[in-house]
Amino acid sequence: MAWNTQKNRVFFERISNVAYQLQSIDEEIRRLSDIYVADGVAASPEFVDANNLTVADINAMVQIAAAYRAFLDNGAVATADRRASVARVLAARQA
């Protein structure tokens, strides 16, 4: 089918939704990072495996969150297999 005004409107709406979601994720990452740093989460003896996830799983997600923010801020982002870490957390959530 050919591109038309309706498809154009819907596409613009959907890409605007993506921008909104990216901003929402960035804001949540900022809030979680503040907690992680302010509460000294990584050094706390109470920071232990929970909800079918390991501390390593969560630390991997913290690193992904930092990379996401760096990407949005035009910072350096190291290459890594982030899908595997996300998949692990999602699988544990569904368990």
C-alpha positions in Angstrom: 0.0 0.0 0.0 1.2 3.5 -0.7 2.1 6.0 1.9 -0.8 8.3 2.8 -1.9 11.0 5.2 -3.4 8.6 7.6 -0.3 6.4 7.8 1.9 9.5 8.1 -0.2 10.7 11.1 -0.1 7.3 12.8 3.7 6.9 12.2 4.4 10.3 13.7 2.1 9.5 16.7 3.9 6.2 17.3 7.4 7.7 17.0 6.3 10.4 19.4 5.2 7.7 21.8 8.7 6.1 21.6 10.2 9.5 22.5 7.9 9.7 25.5 8.8 6.2 26.6 12.5 6.9 26.2 12.2 10.0 28.4 10.2 8.0 31.0 12.9 5.3 31.1 15.6 7.9 31.5 13.7 9.5 34.4 13.2 6.1 36.1 16.9 5.3 35.6 17.8 8.6 37.2 15.6 7.8 40.2 17.0 4.3 40.6 20.6 5.6 40.2 20.0 8.1 42.9 18.8 5.4 45.3 21.7 3.0 44.3 24.3 5.7 45.0 22.7 7.5 48.0 21.9 4.2 49.8 25.2 2.6 49.0 23.3 -0.4 47.6 26.3 -2.3 46.2 28.2 -2.2 49.5 25.2 -3.1 51.7 25.1 -6.5 53.3 21.4 -6.4 52.7 21.9 -6.3 48.9 21.5 -10.0 48.3 19.8 -12.3 45.7 16.0 -12.0 45.6 13.0 -12.7 43.5 14.8 -15.3 41.4 17.6 -12.9 40.5 21.2 -12.6 41.7 23.1 -9.5 42.7 25.1 -10.0 39.5 21.8 -9.9 37.4 20.8 -6.6 39.1 24.3 -5.1 38.8 24.2 -6.0 35.1 20.9 -4.1 34.8 22.5 -1.1 36.6 25.3 -1.1 34.0 22.7 -1.3 31.2 20.9 1.7 32.8 24.1 3.7 33.0 24.9 2.8 29.3 21.4 3.9 28.3 21.8 7.3 30.0 25.3 7.7 28.5 23.9 7.0 25.1 21.1 9.6 25.4 23.7 12.1 26.7 26.1 11.4 23.8 28.6 9.7 26.0 30.8 6.7 25.4 29.0 3.4 25.5 30.9 0.2 25.6 29.7 -2.7 23.5 28.2 -5.6 25.5 25.5 -8.3 25.2 22.8 -6.4 27.0 19.9 -8.6 25.6 21.1 -11.6 27.6 21.0 -9.6 30.9 17.6 -8.1 30.1 16.3 -11.6 29.1 17.5 -13.0 32.4 15.6 -10.4 34.4 12.5 -10.8 32.3 12.5 -14.6 32.7 12.9 -14.2 36.5 10.0 -11.8 36.6 7.8 -14.3 34.8 8.8 -17.2 37.1 
